[in-house]
């Protein structure tokens, strides 16, 4: 089942996508209840909530399919990690990367949907996209095993982790994350495909979906990747994320960028800015087998507001460890 959020006649509805049509559900439909249901319960739920006739997808506006309370972005594709490190001049992945599926929290206030314009962030010259797959939580859970985690994944969607590369590079070494390099936009869409519908694509206990990105209608020359190349499965990622933390319906866990899934990797391997950074007028499209595609146009953004450098050499309070003769 493909579950979407749609806008029709000025109202927001949940809709079920079938081919090139979408069936609106009743206005009071609870997305969380739909995500938490089993496949059989979901079918009954939709039958009860169906309202009106199906509509062509071309006649409705697709909205972001879920508005997550938390959005964790992992880094599970080793090829992307190696390409990123090459540009930074790092010799090899840090040994800690291999020990556990690492992630950071992204900005849930900057989630965008299909066809929403993405503004170049203030001061950015090296705007990039990132092709990712994401799991959507359907049932709450904490301290889950990977086997238990499978029952808590409602479905999957596409995720574009937009990146301002030049805003990231000077601050990442501080150790607090990408800061404004990731703070401005991320895209989810076009809909959520339930886990049972993607079951035929599973290989060796994980999803095996072909993934590629297109820029202005043309696929990038290096080709894409397959989600089977993730170093951890989504079930393992969910289990790790739930360690000591409650996951709730609608939470999103993204895979991290796949191999050749961003411009940064091209720049790293060609030692040039080709293809060039994204500019206003460009359109980025992500395509994932079994799910669909999501596009966003790039538009001009605002100029940066000046912020001063740190105030230094302030008067500091005396501390016991700074007192002469202290041990």
C-alpha positions as CSV (number, residue, x, y, z in Angstrom):
1,X,0.0,0.0,0.0
2,X,1.2,3.5,-0.8
3,X,0.1,6.0,1.8
4,X,0.2,9.7,0.9
5,X,-0.8,13.1,2.4
6,X,-2.6,15.2,-0.2
7,X,-4.1,18.6,-0.6
8,X,-7.5,18.8,-2.3
9,X,-9.8,21.7,-2.4
10,X,-7.9,23.5,0.3
11,X,-7.9,20.6,2.8
12,X,-5.3,18.1,3.8
13,X,-6.2,14.4,3.6
14,X,-4.6,11.0,3.8
15,X,-4.8,9.2,0.4
16,X,-4.0,5.8,-0.9
17,X,-2.1,5.8,-4.2
18,X,-2.8,3.2,-6.8
19,X,-1.1,3.6,-10.1
20,X,-1.8,7.2,-11.4
21,X,-4.8,7.7,-9.0
22,X,-5.2,8.4,-5.4
23,X,-8.2,7.5,-3.2
24,X,-8.9,10.2,-0.5
25,X,-9.8,9.0,3.0
26,X,-12.1,10.7,5.4
27,X,-10.9,14.0,6.8
28,X,-10.6,12.6,10.4
29,X,-8.3,9.7,9.3
30,X,-5.5,9.3,11.8
31,X,-2.2,8.7,10.0
32,X,-0.6,7.2,13.1
33,X,-3.4,4.6,13.4
34,X,-2.9,3.7,9.8
35,X,0.8,3.3,10.2
36,X,0.5,1.2,13.3
37,X,-2.0,-1.3,11.7
38,X,-1.1,-4.7,10.4
39,X,-1.6,-5.2,6.7
40,X,-4.9,-6.9,7.2
41,X,-6.1,-4.2,9.7
42,X,-4.9,-1.5,7.3
43,X,-7.0,-2.9,4.4
44,X,-10.1,-2.9,6.6
45,X,-9.2,0.6,7.9
46,X,-9.0,2.0,4.4
47,X,-12.2,0.3,3.3
48,X,-14.1,2.0,6.2
49,X,-12.4,5.4,5.7
50,X,-12.8,5.7,1.9
51,X,-14.6,8.9,0.9
52,X,-15.5,10.0,-2.6
53,X,-14.1,8.8,-5.9
54,X,-10.4,8.3,-6.7
55,X,-8.7,11.3,-8.2
56,X,-5.9,11.5,-10.8
57,X,-2.6,12.2,-9.1
58,X,-2.1,15.0,-11.5
59,X,-5.1,16.8,-10.0
60,X,-3.9,16.8,-6.3
61,X,-0.9,18.2,-4.5
62,X,1.3,15.7,-2.8
63,X,2.4,16.9,0.6
64,X,5.3,15.6,2.8
65,X,4.0,12.1,3.7
66,X,4.8,12.3,7.4
67,X,5.7,15.1,9.7
68,X,8.3,13.4,12.0
69,X,8.8,14.2,15.6
70,X,12.4,13.0,15.3
71,X,14.5,12.5,12.2
72,X,17.7,10.4,12.5
73,X,20.1,10.4,9.6
74,X,22.6,7.5,9.6
75,X,25.7,6.8,7.6
76,X,25.5,3.2,6.4
77,X,27.0,3.2,2.9
78,X,30.7,2.7,3.1
79,X,31.3,3.9,-0.5
80,X,29.8,7.3,0.3
81,X,31.9,7.5,3.5
82,X,35.1,6.7,1.6
83,X,34.3,9.3,-1.1
84,X,33.6,12.0,1.5
85,X,36.8,11.2,3.3
86,X,38.8,11.4,0.1
87,X,37.7,15.0,-0.4
88,X,38.8,15.8,3.2
89,X,42.1,14.1,2.7
90,X,41.4,11.6,5.4
91,X,43.2,8.2,4.9
92,X,40.4,5.8,5.9
93,X,37.1,5.6,7.9
94,X,37.5,6.0,11.6
95,X,37.5,2.5,13.3
96,X,34.5,3.5,15.4
97,X,32.3,3.7,12.3
98,X,32.5,-0.1,12.0
99,X,31.3,-0.7,15.6
100,X,27.8,0.7,15.4
101,X,25.4,2.5,13.0
102,X,26.1,6.2,13.8
103,X,23.5,9.0,13.2
104,X,22.8,12.6,13.9
105,X,19.4,14.4,14.4
106,X,18.2,16.5,11.5
107,X,15.9,19.5,11.6
108,X,12.2,18.4,11.7
109,X,11.1,22.0,11.2
110,X,12.7,22.0,7.7
111,X,11.0,19.0,6.2
112,X,9.7,19.5,2.7
113,X,7.6,17.5,0.3
114,X,7.4,16.7,-3.4
115,X,8.0,19.7,-5.7
116,X,8.5,22.1,-2.8
117,X,11.2,24.7,-3.7
118,X,14.5,24.4,-1.9
119,X,16.2,27.8,-1.3
120,X,20.0,28.1,-1.5
121,X,21.0,28.6,2.2
122,X,22.5,32.0,3.0
123,X,26.2,32.2,2.1
124,X,26.3,28.8,0.4
125,X,28.2,28.3,-2.9
126,X,28.5,24.5,-2.9
127,X,24.9,23.3,-2.6
128,X,24.5,19.5,-2.9
129,X,21.7,16.8,-2.7
130,X,21.9,13.4,-1.0
131,X,20.1,10.3,-2.2
132,X,18.8,8.3,0.7
133,X,16.1,5.7,1.7
134,X,14.2,6.2,4.9
135,X,12.1,4.0,7.2
136,X,9.0,5.3,9.0
137,X,8.1,4.0,12.4
138,X,4.6,2.6,12.9
139,X,4.5,1.3,16.5
140,X,6.2,2.8,19.6
141,X,9.1,0.8,21.0
142,X,12.2,1.0,23.2
143,X,15.2,-1.3,23.6
144,X,14.1,-3.4,20.6
145,X,16.1,-6.3,19.1
146,X,16.5,-6.3,15.3
147,X,13.9,-9.1,15.1
148,X,11.4,-7.0,17.1
149,X,12.3,-3.9,15.2
150,X,10.9,-5.3,12.0
151,X,7.4,-5.2,13.4
152,X,7.8,-1.5,14.2
153,X,8.7,-0.3,10.7
154,X,5.5,0.8,8.9
155,X,7.1,1.5,5.6
156,X,9.6,3.4,3.6
157,X,10.0,6.6,1.7
158,X,12.7,8.7,-0.1
159,X,14.9,11.2,1.7
160,X,17.0,14.0,0.3
161,X,19.4,15.3,2.9
162,X,20.3,18.6,1.3
163,X,23.8,19.8,2.1
164,X,25.7,23.1,2.0
165,X,29.2,21.6,1.6
166,X,31.1,24.9,2.1
167,X,29.1,25.8,5.2
168,X,29.9,22.3,6.7
169,X,33.6,22.0,6.0
170,X,34.9,24.6,8.5
171,X,32.7,23.5,11.4
172,X,32.7,19.7,11.2
173,X,36.2,19.4,12.7
174,X,34.9,21.1,15.8
175,X,32.9,18.0,16.6
176,X,29.4,19.4,16.9
177,X,28.1,18.2,13.5
178,X,27.4,20.0,10.3
179,X,25.6,23.0,12.0
180,X,24.1,25.3,9.2
181,X,25.3,23.0,6.5
182,X,22.3,20.7,7.1
183,X,19.9,23.0,9.0
184,X,17.9,24.5,6.1
185,X,16.1,21.7,4.2
186,X,15.4,18.0,4.0
187,X,12.9,16.3,1.7
188,X,10.6,13.2,2.3
189,X,8.3,11.7,-0.3
190,X,6.5,11.1,-2.5
191,X,4.6,8.7,-0.2
192,X,5.1,5.9,2.3
193,X,5.2,2.4,0.8
194,X,4.3,-0.2,3.4
195,X,6.8,-2.8,4.4
196,X,4.7,-5.7,3.2
197,X,4.5,-4.2,-0.3
198,X,8.3,-4.1,-0.5
199,X,8.7,-7.7,0.8
200,X,9.4,-9.1,-2.7
201,X,12.5,-6.8,-2.9
202,X,14.2,-8.3,0.2
203,X,17.4,-10.2,-0.2
204,X,19.5,-11.8,2.6
205,X,17.4,-10.1,5.3
206,X,17.4,-6.6,3.9
207,X,15.9,-4.4,1.2
208,X,17.6,-4.5,-2.2
209,X,16.2,-1.5,-4.1
210,X,17.9,0.2,-7.0
211,X,18.5,3.9,-6.4
212,X,19.7,6.8,-8.6
213,X,19.5,10.5,-8.9
214,X,18.7,12.8,-11.8
215,X,19.7,16.4,-12.4
216,X,17.5,18.4,-14.7
217,X,16.0,15.2,-16.1
218,X,19.2,13.4,-16.8
219,X,20.7,10.6,-14.7
220,X,24.1,11.3,-13.3
221,X,26.9,9.5,-15.3
222,X,28.3,7.3,-12.5
223,X,25.0,5.6,-12.0
224,X,23.3,4.8,-8.7
225,X,23.5,2.2,-6.0
226,X,21.4,-0.5,-4.3
227,X,20.1,-0.4,-0.8
228,X,21.5,-4.0,-0.3
229,X,24.9,-2.3,0.1
230,X,23.9,-0.7,3.4
231,X,26.3,-1.9,6.1
232,X,23.4,-2.3,8.5
233,X,19.8,-3.3,7.8
234,X,17.0,-0.9,8.8
235,X,16.0,-3.4,11.5
236,X,19.5,-3.1,13.0
237,X,19.3,0.7,12.7
238,X,15.9,0.8,14.5
239,X,17.2,-1.5,17.2
240,X,20.2,0.7,17.8
241,X,18.1,3.9,17.7
242,X,15.7,2.4,20.3
243,X,18.4,1.6,22.7
244,X,17.4,3.6,25.8
245,X,15.1,5.8,23.7
246,X,11.5,5.6,22.8
247,X,10.6,5.5,19.1
248,X,7.1,6.7,18.3
249,X,4.8,6.5,15.2
250,X,6.0,8.8,12.4
251,X,9.6,8.9,13.5
252,X,12.0,8.7,10.5
253,X,15.3,6.9,10.2
254,X,17.3,7.6,7.0
255,X,20.0,5.3,5.5
256,X,22.6,8.0,4.8
257,X,23.7,8.7,1.3
258,X,24.2,5.8,-1.1
259,X,27.3,5.4,-3.3
260,X,27.4,8.0,-6.0
261,X,24.4,9.6,-4.4
262,X,25.6,13.2,-4.2
263,X,27.8,15.6,-6.1
264,X,30.4,15.6,-3.3
265,X,31.6,12.1,-4.4
266,X,32.1,13.3,-8.0
267,X,34.1,16.2,-6.8
268,X,36.2,14.0,-4.6
269,X,37.1,11.5,-7.4
270,X,37.5,14.0,-10.3
271,X,39.3,16.7,-8.2
272,X,36.9,19.2,-9.8
273,X,33.5,20.8,-9.2
274,X,32.0,18.8,-12.0
275,X,29.0,18.4,-12.2
276,X,28.7,21.9,-10.8
277,X,27.1,22.8,-7.5
278,X,23.3,23.2,-7.6
279,X,22.0,26.6,-8.7
280,X,18.6,28.3,-8.9
281,X,16.7,26.7,-11.7
282,X,18.1,23.2,-11.2
283,X,15.7,20.4,-10.5
284,X,16.9,17.4,-8.5
285,X,15.0,14.1,-8.7
286,X,15.6,11.0,-6.6
287,X,14.4,7.6,-7.9
288,X,14.1,4.4,-5.8
289,X,12.8,1.1,-7.2
290,X,9.5,-0.1,-5.7
291,X,8.7,3.4,-4.2
292,X,8.9,6.0,-6.9
293,X,10.5,9.4,-7.3
294,X,10.5,12.8,-5.7
295,X,11.6,16.1,-7.2
296,X,12.5,19.6,-5.9
297,X,13.4,22.8,-7.8
298,X,16.3,25.0,-6.5
299,X,15.5,28.6,-5.9
300,X,17.5,31.7,-4.8
301,X,17.8,32.2,-1.1
302,X,18.5,35.1,1.3
303,X,21.8,36.8,2.0
304,X,23.4,35.8,5.3
305,X,22.8,38.0,8.3
306,X,26.2,39.0,9.8
307,X,27.1,37.5,13.2
308,X,30.3,38.6,15.0
309,X,33.2,36.4,15.9
310,X,33.5,35.1,19.5
311,X,34.3,37.6,22.2
312,X,37.6,36.5,23.7
313,X,39.8,37.4,26.7
314,X,36.8,38.0,29.0
315,X,37.3,38.3,32.7
316,X,37.2,34.7,34.1
317,X,36.2,33.6,37.6
318,X,38.8,32.1,39.8
319,X,38.6,28.4,40.0
320,X,40.2,26.0,42.5
321,X,42.2,24.3,39.7
322,X,43.6,27.7,38.6
323,X,44.8,28.7,42.0
324,X,48.6,28.8,42.5
325,X,49.8,25.9,44.5
326,X,46.7,23.8,44.1
327,X,47.2,20.1,43.3
